[in-house]
Amino acid sequence: MLQMAGDKVMKAYHVKKGLLRSYIIDSKGKEHIFMFAPEGWIIGDMDAASQNAPSKLFIDALEDTELMIIEQNLEDFSL
């Protein structure tokens, strides 16, 4: 688990190897996938970072993964 809903967003992740996913969990406990991030993709909650708000997304690894972590000035980060 890289990020949980409610966390302050300080990082985005560039997937060098592996697979990540982001998702929300609704009030009934059901997961809803937002996106998958395969090798070469970047994943993070940029909306929360740009608004300096808590994350709405969970992010986890679905397989062994190598990442580059992007930590600074996420509110200025654009895809």
Number of C-alpha atoms within 10 A of each C-alpha: 9 13 20 18 16 13 14 16 26 21 18 23 19 19 20 15 16 16 20 26 18 23 18 18 14 9 7 6 8 9 13 12 14 12 13 17 20 17 15 12 14 19 20 25 23 21 15 20 21 15 11 14 15 17 22 20 23 22 26 17 16 13 10 9 15 15 17 12 13 16 12 11 11 20 15 9 13 7 5
